[in-house]
Amino acid sequence: MGYPPRDMHAPLSPVVAGLWRLAKWSLTAEALASWTDSVLDQGVDTFDLADIYGSYTCEGLFGAALGRVPGLRERLRIVTKCDIKLVSPQRPAHTRHAYDTSRAHILASVENSLRALGTDRIDLLLLHRQDPLMDPQEVASAFDALHTSGKVLTFGVSNFTPAHLAMLASYTRQPLVTNQVEASLVHLDPLRDGTFDQCLERRIRPMAWSPLGGGRLFQPDHPVALRVQPVLQRLAEARGVAPETIAYAFLLRHPARPHPITGTQRVDRIVAAVAALQLELTREEWFDLYCAASGAPLP
């Protein structure tokens, strides 16, 4: 574990390790620290969280693991999110499920996250969901305060439409560096609704959650999976890789260069995702997958 610290001004790793299921992994802090080290060895140095994951427990679990190994925090980047308010024993003041992008809530959420993670900074903070009551001036004020204090290095959004991202970006002095959205062969919307186009326009890279469709892509009875699986298998056999590597390569082939977020405890599956970085599908292969996922030929 004698690696040098990461350059905190460098971009996120091409593949991101997602920790939203962390509370279900039942790992000790020592085992989680070892797992994190194994993931880092694959070149994946970015870990994605949210304050609400595990009913407000996953940040604390990850923070406990980081605290077990001196210097481990300096080798990685932490992405976390705020603005969803869940009813939870961990947050007794929350009386109903709601969204809150008020300045006070953003600042309080970051303080909670820093404390749970045992760190002095968040590398990338995302607003988790579009809040219909969002006052962009309040958000901009919160971002200014967090950036000036060094508590948050960069900012972005998650699950925002292009219009909402553009509106918020017109108020914030800190650039919005990403939009984290669902994208996969079973969810092609960002390729069609302007989300990835906007990222290209703004020269930012999106993040893609559920890049394997939350496992739906490999279910035996999902209608899209039934169309896509034979193509995945054919291309995987031709390239000598796992079918999931082809699914990741499909996303990575897009010129917006999305960061796929894995959601797995299995390091071998993270290895399969990283392998896609060395595999560029041809246009013909990509459109074979696209048409199979769409369920229709090109017009």
Secondary structure, 3 states (H helix, E strand, C coil): CCCCCCCCCCCCCCCEEECCCHHHCCCCHHHHHHHHHHHHHCCCCEEECCCCHHHHCHHHHHHHHHHHCCCCHHHCEEEEEECEECCECCECCCCCCEECCCHHHHHHHHHHHHHHHCCCCEEEEEECCCCCCCCHHHHHHHHHHHHHHCCEEEEEEECCCHHHHHHHHCCCCCCEEEEEEECECCECHHHHCCHHHHHHHHCCCCEEECCCHHHHHHCCCCHHHHHHHHHHHHHHHHHCCCHHHHHHHHHHCCCCCCEEEECCCCHHHHHHHHHHHHCCCCHHHHHHHHHHHHCCCCC
